[in-house]
Amino acid sequence: MNTTELAWFKSSYSGSQGDSCVEVAVTEVAICVRDSKDVMLPHFSVDLAGWTRFVRYVARG
């Protein structure tokens, strides 16, 4: 997966001061997450079912 071809957007939960920023890109088969402070670092990807489980878990607090 070529990261330059992905449409990255900043998470709504990222800090407004430019610190602790996370960017997300959505593909047909995965959700990709990267640190916006150093976009050259490898990104993390998870399949859609795994992302759904993660979001549900986080939403429960």
Backbone hydrogen bonds, N-H to C=O, Kabsch-Sander energy under -0.5 kcal/mol:
donor,donor_aa,acceptor,acceptor_aa,energy
3,T,1,M,-0.6
5,E,2,N,-1.3
6,L,3,T,-0.7
8,W,6,L,-1.1
9,F,24,V,-2.2
11,S,22,V,-3.2
14,S,11,S,-1.6
15,G,19,D,-0.8
15,G,20,S,-0.6
18,G,15,G,-0.8
23,E,34,R,-2.7
24,V,9,F,-3.1
25,A,32,C,-2.2
27,T,30,A,-2.9
31,I,46,V,-2.7
32,C,25,A,-3.1
33,V,44,F,-3.2
34,R,23,E,-2.3
36,S,21,C,-1.2
36,S,34,R,-0.6
38,D,35,D,-1.1
41,L,38,D,-1.7
44,F,33,V,-3.1
46,V,31,I,-2.0
48,L,29,V,-0.8
51,W,47,D,-2.4
52,T,48,L,-2.2
53,R,49,A,-2.1
54,F,50,G,-2.2
55,V,51,W,-2.8
56,R,52,T,-2.3
57,Y,53,R,-2.2
58,V,54,F,-2.6
59,A,55,V,-2.5
60,R,56,R,-1.1
61,G,58,V,-1.6
